[in-house]
Amino acid sequence: MANLKDIKKRISSVKSTQQITKAMKMVAAAKLRRAQDAVVAARPYADKLHDMLSSLALREDANAHPLLQNRGTGRALVVLMTADRGLCGGFNANVNKMTERFVRDNAEGYELIDILIIGRKGKEYLKRRDGMNIIKVHENIAGSINYATAALIGAEVVEKYVSGDYDAVYLVFNAFQSAISQEATLVKLLPVTPKEVEESVHVAEYLYEPSRGEVLKQLLPKHIEVQIFRALLESVASEHGARMSSMDSASKNASEMIGKLTLQYNRARQAAITKELMEIISGAEAIK
């Protein structure tokens, strides 16, 4: 049995850890509220723009713009969004494993799949796996998400697709459901896929002003930027929610451990007192 000094030292250590986990939970909760408000504000515009572009792709010929062209199964790019820090439960592991599974299964039959990573944890996980071709890593951008950052990443993705470097682009991120629920999500970003409609539905033609080419040139890249911005916001909110839940569980576990250690300490202390009493009584009896 451990001595009293060791048990007391361990109780003190667990209490210190509990203070840290409680502080991290409070910080994550404060950040979550702001991130959640940003996600809720961005969703309607992103969803409406996605619906409109899918409807537009249904009416337009694939040759009307490079982002509408379906080129087959040559090379694909996966944009993976993770966190720069850990201590957030399965937040990073879920999207990392989804990306690894997508690359290994290669259900679409791509000749090569490259990975562009946002966040340090994605790099740390995939660089140790064989067959994971990481072309670029963006770190330390999740702390201050803004549209300008998303626009730069979107422009980079669009340039690689338009230049013919890739024939498809996928996005992997955690979709925010609630403070205790995040869903690992895989969506096809490029090419812009037409909206599915029933055969009996009449598809009306659009009139463009000033011209079809000019409208598509402005809308399609903007659509990619908005979807990346929305995914970044979803990922950040999911990270804070996952960290808050994880730190809450850690604090509860620490309380349970402190209780068990305190009980162990009291039992050891009682045993030590009983032993001393027995020694005193035995000594007194021996003197008699």
C-alpha positions as CSV (number, residue, x, y, z in Angstrom):
1,M,0.0,0.0,0.0
2,A,1.3,3.5,-0.9
3,N,2.4,5.6,2.0
4,L,0.4,8.7,3.1
5,K,2.9,11.1,1.6
6,D,2.6,9.6,-1.9
7,I,-1.2,9.5,-1.8
8,K,-1.4,13.1,-0.6
9,K,1.0,14.2,-3.4
10,R,-1.1,12.4,-6.0
11,I,-4.3,14.1,-4.7
12,S,-2.7,17.5,-5.0
13,S,-1.5,16.7,-8.5
14,V,-5.1,15.6,-9.6
15,K,-6.6,18.8,-8.1
16,S,-4.1,20.9,-10.0
17,T,-5.1,19.1,-13.2
18,Q,-8.7,19.5,-12.4
19,Q,-8.3,23.3,-12.1
20,I,-6.7,23.3,-15.6
21,T,-9.5,21.3,-17.2
22,K,-12.1,23.5,-15.6
23,A,-10.4,26.6,-16.9
24,M,-10.1,25.1,-20.4
25,K,-13.8,24.2,-20.4
26,M,-14.8,27.8,-19.5
27,V,-12.6,29.2,-22.3
28,A,-14.0,26.7,-24.8
29,A,-17.5,27.5,-23.7
30,A,-16.9,31.3,-24.2
31,K,-15.4,30.7,-27.7
32,L,-18.1,28.3,-28.6
33,R,-20.9,30.8,-28.3
34,R,-19.2,33.2,-30.7
35,A,-18.3,30.4,-33.1
36,Q,-21.9,29.0,-33.0
37,D,-23.4,32.4,-33.8
38,A,-21.0,32.8,-36.8
39,V,-22.0,29.3,-38.1
40,V,-25.8,30.0,-37.7
41,A,-25.3,33.4,-39.5
42,A,-23.4,31.8,-42.4
43,R,-25.5,28.7,-43.1
44,P,-28.5,30.3,-44.8
45,Y,-26.4,32.2,-47.4
46,A,-24.1,29.2,-48.1
47,D,-27.1,26.8,-48.5
48,K,-29.0,29.2,-50.8
49,L,-25.9,29.8,-52.9
50,H,-25.3,26.1,-53.2
51,D,-28.9,25.4,-54.2
52,M,-28.7,28.2,-56.8
53,L,-25.4,27.0,-58.3
54,S,-26.6,23.4,-58.4
55,S,-29.7,24.6,-60.2
56,L,-27.6,26.7,-62.6
57,A,-25.3,23.7,-63.3
58,L,-28.5,21.7,-64.3
59,R,-29.4,24.3,-66.9
60,E,-25.9,24.9,-68.3
61,D,-23.6,22.9,-70.5
62,A,-20.5,21.6,-68.8
63,N,-18.3,23.5,-71.2
64,A,-19.8,26.8,-70.1
65,H,-17.2,27.1,-67.4
66,P,-14.2,25.0,-66.2
67,L,-15.7,24.5,-62.7
68,L,-18.7,22.7,-64.3
69,Q,-16.6,20.3,-66.2
70,N,-16.6,16.6,-65.1
71,R,-13.2,15.4,-66.4
72,G,-13.3,11.8,-65.1
73,T,-11.1,10.0,-62.6
74,G,-7.6,11.3,-63.0
75,R,-6.3,13.2,-60.0
76,A,-8.3,14.3,-57.0
77,L,-7.6,16.7,-54.2
78,V,-8.9,16.3,-50.6
79,V,-9.0,19.5,-48.4
80,L,-8.9,18.2,-44.8
81,M,-9.8,20.6,-41.9
82,T,-8.5,19.7,-38.5
83,A,-7.4,21.6,-35.3
84,D,-3.9,22.9,-34.4
85,R,-4.4,21.6,-30.8
86,G,-5.6,18.4,-29.2
87,L,-7.5,17.7,-26.0
88,C,-10.8,17.8,-27.9
89,G,-12.0,14.2,-27.8
90,G,-12.5,12.5,-31.2
91,F,-12.7,15.8,-33.1
92,N,-9.4,15.3,-35.0
93,A,-9.4,11.5,-35.1
94,N,-12.8,11.3,-36.8
95,V,-11.9,13.5,-39.9
96,N,-8.4,12.1,-40.1
97,K,-9.7,8.5,-40.2
98,M,-12.4,9.5,-42.7
99,T,-9.7,11.0,-45.0
100,E,-7.4,8.0,-44.7
101,R,-10.3,5.6,-45.4
102,F,-11.4,7.7,-48.5
103,V,-7.8,7.6,-49.9
104,R,-7.3,3.9,-49.2
105,D,-10.7,2.7,-50.5
106,N,-10.6,5.1,-53.5
107,A,-14.2,4.0,-54.5
108,E,-14.2,6.5,-57.4
109,G,-11.1,4.9,-58.9
110,Y,-8.8,8.0,-59.0
111,E,-5.3,7.5,-60.3
112,L,-3.9,9.7,-57.6
113,I,-5.3,11.5,-54.5
114,D,-3.4,14.4,-52.9
115,I,-4.2,16.0,-49.6
116,L,-4.2,19.7,-48.6
117,I,-4.4,20.0,-44.8
118,I,-5.7,22.8,-42.7
119,G,-4.5,22.3,-39.1
120,R,-1.4,20.7,-37.4
121,K,-3.2,17.6,-36.1
122,G,-4.1,16.4,-39.6
123,K,-0.5,16.6,-40.6
124,E,0.8,14.8,-37.5
125,Y,-1.7,12.0,-38.1
126,L,-1.3,11.4,-41.9
127,K,2.4,12.0,-42.2
128,R,3.0,8.7,-40.3
129,R,0.6,6.8,-42.7
130,D,1.9,5.2,-45.9
131,G,0.2,6.3,-49.1
132,M,-0.9,9.7,-47.8
133,N,0.4,12.3,-50.3
134,I,0.4,15.6,-48.4
135,I,1.1,18.5,-50.8
136,K,0.6,21.5,-48.4
137,V,-0.3,22.3,-44.8
138,H,-1.9,25.5,-43.5
139,E,-1.3,25.9,-39.7
140,N,-2.5,28.5,-37.1
141,I,-5.3,30.0,-39.1
142,A,-8.3,28.6,-37.1
143,G,-7.7,31.1,-34.3
144,S,-9.0,34.1,-36.4
145,I,-11.3,32.8,-39.2
146,N,-12.4,35.4,-41.7
147,Y,-13.7,35.4,-45.2
148,A,-10.4,36.7,-46.6
149,T,-8.6,33.6,-45.3
150,A,-11.3,31.4,-46.9
151,A,-11.0,33.4,-50.2
152,L,-7.3,32.7,-50.4
153,I,-7.8,29.0,-49.9
154,G,-10.7,29.0,-52.3
155,A,-8.6,30.8,-55.0
156,E,-5.8,28.3,-54.5
157,V,-8.3,25.3,-55.0
158,V,-10.0,26.9,-58.0
159,E,-6.6,27.7,-59.6
160,K,-5.5,24.0,-59.2
161,Y,-8.7,22.8,-60.7
162,V,-8.9,25.2,-63.6
163,S,-5.3,24.6,-64.6
164,G,-6.1,20.9,-64.9
165,D,-3.9,19.7,-61.9
166,Y,-7.0,18.0,-60.5
167,D,-10.2,16.5,-61.8
168,A,-12.1,16.6,-58.5
169,V,-11.9,18.3,-55.2
170,Y,-13.3,17.0,-51.9
171,L,-13.8,18.7,-48.6
172,V,-13.5,16.9,-45.2
173,F,-14.6,18.7,-42.0
174,N,-16.6,18.4,-38.8
175,A,-20.1,19.7,-39.3
176,F,-21.4,21.4,-36.1
177,Q,-24.6,19.8,-34.7
178,S,-24.5,20.9,-31.0
179,A,-22.0,21.5,-28.2
180,I,-21.9,17.7,-27.6
181,S,-22.3,16.5,-31.2
182,Q,-20.1,17.0,-34.3
183,E,-20.4,15.0,-37.5
184,A,-17.4,14.1,-39.7
185,T,-18.5,15.2,-43.2
186,L,-17.2,14.5,-46.7
187,V,-18.5,16.6,-49.6
188,K,-17.6,16.9,-53.2
189,L,-16.6,20.6,-53.8
190,L,-15.6,20.4,-57.5
191,P,-16.9,20.0,-60.1
192,V,-20.1,21.8,-59.2
193,T,-22.7,19.0,-59.6
194,P,-26.2,19.6,-61.1
195,K,-29.2,19.5,-58.8
196,E,-31.2,16.3,-59.0
197,V,-34.8,16.7,-60.3
198,E,-37.5,14.4,-61.5
199,E,-37.8,13.8,-65.2
200,S,-41.4,15.2,-65.2
201,V,-40.2,18.6,-63.9
202,H,-39.7,21.2,-66.6
203,V,-36.3,22.9,-66.3
204,A,-36.6,26.6,-67.3
205,E,-33.8,28.5,-68.9
206,Y,-32.1,31.5,-67.3
207,L,-31.5,34.9,-68.8
208,Y,-28.1,36.3,-67.9
209,E,-27.2,40.0,-67.5
210,P,-24.7,41.2,-68.6
211,S,-23.7,37.8,-70.1
212,R,-23.6,34.2,-69.2
213,G,-19.8,34.0,-69.2
214,E,-19.5,37.0,-66.9
215,V,-22.1,35.8,-64.4
216,L,-20.5,32.3,-64.2
217,K,-17.1,33.8,-63.9
218,Q,-18.1,35.7,-60.8
219,L,-20.5,33.2,-59.2
220,L,-18.7,29.9,-59.4
221,P,-15.4,30.9,-57.7
222,K,-17.5,32.8,-55.1
223,H,-19.4,29.7,-54.4
224,I,-16.2,27.7,-53.7
225,E,-15.0,30.5,-51.3
226,V,-18.3,30.6,-49.5
227,Q,-18.4,26.8,-49.0
228,I,-14.8,26.7,-47.7
229,F,-15.6,29.6,-45.3
230,R,-18.7,27.8,-44.1
231,A,-16.7,24.6,-43.5
232,L,-14.0,26.5,-41.6
233,L,-16.7,28.1,-39.3
234,E,-18.3,24.7,-38.8
235,S,-14.9,23.1,-38.0
236,V,-14.0,25.8,-35.5
237,A,-17.4,25.6,-33.7
238,S,-17.1,21.8,-33.6
239,E,-13.6,22.1,-32.1
240,H,-14.7,24.3,-29.3
241,G,-17.8,22.1,-28.6
242,A,-15.7,19.0,-28.6
243,R,-13.1,20.5,-26.3
244,M,-15.7,21.8,-23.9
245,S,-17.3,18.3,-23.6
246,S,-13.9,16.7,-23.3
247,M,-12.7,19.0,-20.5
248,D,-16.1,18.6,-18.7
249,S,-15.6,14.8,-18.8
250,A,-12.0,15.2,-17.6
251,S,-13.1,17.4,-14.7
252,K,-15.7,14.8,-13.6
253,N,-13.2,12.0,-13.9
254,A,-10.8,14.1,-11.8
255,S,-13.5,14.5,-9.1
256,E,-14.1,10.8,-9.0
257,M,-10.3,10.1,-8.8
258,I,-9.9,12.6,-6.0
259,G,-12.7,10.9,-4.1
260,K,-11.2,7.5,-4.5
261,L,-7.7,8.8,-3.5
262,T,-9.1,10.6,-0.5
263,L,-10.8,7.4,0.7
264,Q,-7.6,5.5,0.1
265,Y,-5.7,8.2,2.1
266,N,-8.2,8.0,5.0
267,R,-7.9,4.2,5.1
268,A,-4.1,4.3,5.0
269,R,-4.1,7.0,7.7
270,Q,-6.5,5.0,9.9
271,A,-4.3,1.9,9.4
272,A,-1.2,3.8,10.4
273,I,-3.0,5.1,13.6
274,T,-4.3,1.7,14.5
275,K,-0.8,0.3,14.0
276,E,0.7,2.9,16.3
277,L,-1.9,2.2,18.9
278,M,-1.2,-1.5,18.8
279,E,2.5,-0.8,19.2
280,I,1.8,1.4,22.2
281,I,-0.5,-1.1,23.8
282,S,1.9,-4.0,23.1
283,G,4.8,-1.9,24.7
284,A,2.7,-1.2,27.8
285,E,1.8,-4.8,28.2
286,A,5.4,-5.8,27.8
287,I,6.4,-3.4,30.6
288,K,3.9,-5.0,33.0
